[in-house]
Amino acid sequence: MSSAVGAPARATVAYRQAAVFGILILLCYAPLIASMANIWWNNSDMGHGFFVPVIAGYIVWQQREELRAIPTRSDWRGLVLVVWGAAQCLVATLGVELFLARSALILTLAGAIWTVAGLAWLKKLAFPLFLLCFMVPIPAVLFNSITFPLQMVATRLADGALTLLGVPVLRQGNILELPSGKLEVVEACSGIRSLLSLTFLSLVYGYFFERRRWARVALFLMTVPIAILANGGRVTLTGILSQINPRLAEGFFHESTGWVIFMLALAMLVVFHQLLIRTAGLFGAKA
């Protein structure tokens, strides 16, 4: 009898502790959350950031029955992560290292879950916590080291595709000399936006539509070549449109091609998954 009464009581205490931790975390990290939201709004490369906490929250809500079945056991070892996250945030803020300051939020959340509900809950919520990493803007040093090679790859792919289609083209670095004028593959056209968004969506897609771990990894890895090919296709399409009318390579039309190509890349990911399923079926592959 006492155990039956004790379980709901422990759960109630855990929910109260979670509410207290949640309010404190929001208050402490409010400036960093606001700064990230500002980047999501103003930086098109991080536009997917708004959807990350929403989808992570939906996954947690979807797991609510499974979470209720896991006993809540306070584990004060989790405070180590909470303190670590707070210290990392403080030091990073003083040193103006925004990536470490913002990522400290996820570390603190993990520590709070561990402290309030126990290690079993933390393991169960590991995936939605990992998804939250995609809402944190990547460091400028890493961003720049990725975008330039992507610019060059997109330029080379477009050069080869336009030549194959019979369009005269001369490539000089990240600039394509076309009969209609110069086409510069700038940082915004590097494909980093579609790579980040597609990587995030591949994880979410794999979670909802694939149970085999190896297949999820394959989907995740496949996003890189798909995003690169899709962006090369976008630059090629821009080059073709500029031959028809230079205005079609600018403004609304240019942005529209970006969305069309991204949806095409997403479709390619789904097609790859279907091929993966059929190939696995032929060989009888299992999880």
C-alpha positions in Angstrom: 0.0 0.0 0.0 2.8 2.4 0.9 4.6 1.8 -2.3 1.5 2.5 -4.3 1.1 5.8 -2.6 4.8 6.6 -2.6 5.2 6.4 -6.4 2.7 9.2 -7.2 4.1 11.3 -4.4 7.7 11.0 -5.8 6.4 11.9 -9.2 4.7 15.0 -7.8 7.9 16.1 -6.1 9.8 15.5 -9.3 7.4 17.6 -11.4 7.7 20.4 -8.8 11.5 20.2 -8.9 11.4 20.2 -12.7 9.2 23.3 -12.8 11.6 25.1 -10.4 14.6 24.1 -12.5 12.8 25.1 -15.7 12.0 28.5 -14.4 15.5 29.1 -13.1 17.1 27.9 -16.4 14.8 30.2 -18.4 15.6 33.2 -16.2 19.4 32.6 -16.3 19.6 31.8 -20.0 17.0 34.3 -21.2 19.6 36.7 -22.7 21.3 33.9 -24.6 18.0 32.4 -25.8 16.9 35.9 -27.0 20.2 36.3 -28.9 19.8 33.0 -30.6 16.2 33.8 -31.6 17.5 37.1 -33.1 20.0 35.1 -35.2 17.3 32.6 -36.3 15.2 35.6 -37.5 17.9 37.6 -39.2 20.3 34.9 -40.5 18.8 32.7 -43.2 21.4 30.0 -42.6 19.9 29.5 -39.1 16.2 29.9 -40.0 15.5 26.3 -39.0 16.4 27.2 -35.4 12.8 28.2 -34.6 11.6 24.7 -35.4 14.3 22.8 -33.4 12.9 23.3 -29.9 9.3 22.8 -31.2 10.1 19.4 -32.8 12.3 18.4 -29.8 9.4 19.3 -27.5 7.0 17.3 -29.7 9.2 14.2 -29.5 9.3 14.5 -25.7 5.5 14.9 -25.6 5.1 11.8 -27.9 7.3 9.8 -25.4 5.2 10.9 -22.4 3.7 7.5 -21.7 7.1 5.8 -21.9 8.5 8.4 -19.6 5.7 7.9 -17.1 6.6 4.3 -16.9 10.2 5.1 -15.9 10.6 5.6 -12.1 11.8 9.1 -11.2 14.8 9.0 -8.9 16.6 12.2 -7.9 20.3 11.9 -8.6 22.4 14.7 -7.2 25.3 13.7 -9.5 23.4 15.6 -12.1 24.3 18.8 -10.4 27.8 18.3 -11.7 26.5 19.0 -15.2 24.3 21.9 -14.0 27.3 23.6 -12.3 29.6 22.7 -15.3 27.0 24.3 -17.7 26.7 27.4 -15.5 30.5 27.8 -15.2 30.9 27.3 -18.9 28.3 29.9 -19.7 29.9 32.4 -17.3 33.5 31.9 -18.5 32.4 31.9 -22.2 30.3 35.1 -21.7 33.2 36.9 -20.1 35.5 35.7 -23.0 32.8 36.5 -25.6 32.8 32.9 -26.8 29.1 32.8 -27.8 29.1 29.2 -29.1 30.2 27.8 -25.7 27.9 30.1 -23.8 24.9 29.1 -25.9 25.7 25.3 -25.9 26.0 25.5 -22.1 22.1 25.8 -22.1 21.9 22.2 -23.4 24.4 21.0 -20.9 22.4 22.6 -18.1 19.2 21.1 -19.3 20.7 17.6 -19.4 22.0 18.1 -15.8 18.6 19.3 -14.6 16.9 16.2 -16.0 19.5 13.9 -14.5 19.2 15.7 -11.1 15.4 15.7 -11.0 14.4 12.5 -12.7 17.5 10.3 -12.8 19.9 8.8 -15.4 17.2 6.6 -17.0 15.2 9.7 -18.0 18.3 11.4 -19.3 19.0 8.4 -21.5 15.4 8.4 -22.8 15.6 12.1 -23.6 19.1 12.0 -25.1 17.8 12.3 -28.7 15.6 15.4 -28.3 18.4 17.0 -26.3 20.9 16.2 -29.1 18.5 17.8 -31.6 18.7 21.1 -29.6 22.3 21.3 -30.7 21.0 22.4 -34.2 19.5 25.5 -32.7 22.9 26.8 -31.6 24.7 28.8 -34.4 28.0 27.1 -35.2 31.2 29.0 -34.4 32.4 31.6 -37.0 35.7 29.8 -37.5 34.1 26.5 -38.3 31.4 28.2 -40.4 34.0 29.9 -42.6 36.1 26.8 -42.9 33.0 24.9 -44.2 31.5 27.6 -46.5 34.5 28.3 -48.7 35.1 24.6 -49.7 31.3 24.3 -50.4 31.5 27.5 -52.5 34.3 26.0 -54.6 32.5 22.6 -55.0 29.3 24.2 -56.1 31.2 26.4 -58.6 33.0 23.3 -60.1 29.8 21.3 -60.3 28.0 24.2 -62.0 30.9 24.7 -64.4 30.8 21.0 -65.4 27.0 20.9 -65.7 26.8 24.1 -67.8 29.6 22.9 -70.1 27.8 19.7 -70.5 24.6 21.6 -71.4 26.5 23.6 -74.0 26.6 26.9 -72.2 30.0 28.7 -72.7 31.5 29.2 -69.2 34.9 30.2 -67.8 35.5 29.5 -64.1 37.8 31.7 -62.1 37.8 30.6 -58.5 34.2 31.0 -57.3 33.2 33.2 -60.3 31.6 31.8 -63.5 32.1 34.0 -66.6 28.9 33.5 -68.7 27.9 35.2 -72.0 25.2 37.1 -70.0 27.7 38.3 -67.4 29.5 37.2 -64.2 27.9 34.7 -61.8 29.6 34.8 -58.4 29.0 31.9 -56.0 29.0 34.0 -52.8 29.0 32.7 -49.2 25.1 32.8 -49.1 25.1 30.4 -52.1 27.6 27.9 -50.5 24.8 25.5 -49.6 25.6 25.6 -45.8 21.9 26.6 -45.2 20.5 23.5 -47.0 23.2 21.3 -45.4 22.3 22.3 -41.9 18.6 22.1 -42.5 18.8 18.9 -44.4 21.0 17.3 -41.7 18.5 18.2 -39.0 15.5 17.0 -41.1 17.3 13.7 -41.8 17.6 13.0 -38.1 13.9 13.8 -37.5 12.8 11.8 -40.6 14.9 8.9 -39.5 13.5 9.0 -36.0 9.8 8.9 -37.2 10.1 6.7 -40.2 13.1 4.3 -39.6 13.8 2.0 -36.6 17.0 0.4 -37.8 20.0 2.2 -36.3 22.3 1.5 -39.3 19.7 2.9 -41.7 19.4 6.1 -39.6 23.1 6.6 -39.8 23.1 6.0 -43.6 20.3 8.7 -44.0 22.3 11.1 -41.8 25.5 10.5 -43.8 23.7 10.8 -47.2 22.6 14.4 -46.4 26.1 15.7 -47.2 26.4 14.5 -50.9 22.7 15.3 -51.5 23.1 18.8 -50.2 26.2 19.4 -52.2 24.6 18.0 -55.4 21.4 20.0 -54.8 23.4 23.2 -54.3 25.4 22.6 -57.4 22.1 22.1 -59.3 20.9 25.4 -57.9 23.9 27.3 -59.2 23.6 25.6 -62.5 19.9 26.5 -62.7 20.8 30.1 -61.8 23.3 30.2 -64.6 20.7 28.9 -67.1 18.1 31.4 -66.0 20.7 34.2 -66.3 21.1 33.3 -69.9 17.4 33.7 -70.5 17.0 36.9 -68.4 19.7 38.2 -66.0 16.9 39.4 -63.7 15.8 35.8 -63.1 19.1 35.2 -61.3 18.3 37.8 -58.7 15.8 38.6 -56.0 12.6 36.7 -55.7 13.3 34.3 -58.5 16.8 33.4 -57.0 15.2 32.8 -53.6 12.5 30.7 -55.2 15.0 28.4 -56.9 16.6 27.9 -53.5 13.3 26.6 -52.0 12.6 24.4 -55.0 16.0 22.9 -54.9 15.8 22.3 -51.2 12.5 20.5 -51.6 14.1 18.4 -54.4 16.9 17.5 -52.0 14.4 16.4 -49.4 12.7 14.3 -52.0 16.1 12.8 -52.9 16.6 11.8 -49.2 13.1 10.1 -49.2 13.9 8.3 -52.4 17.3 7.1 -51.0 15.5 5.8 -47.9 13.0 3.8 -50.1 15.9 2.4 -52.1 17.6 1.5 -48.8 14.5 -0.3 -47.6 14.2 -2.3 -50.8 17.9 -3.2 -50.9 17.8 -4.2 -47.2 14.8 -6.4 -48.0 16.6 -8.2 -50.7 19.4 -9.1 -48.4 17.2 -9.6 -45.3 19.0 -6.9 -43.3 17.7 -6.3 -39.8 18.4 -3.8 -37.0 
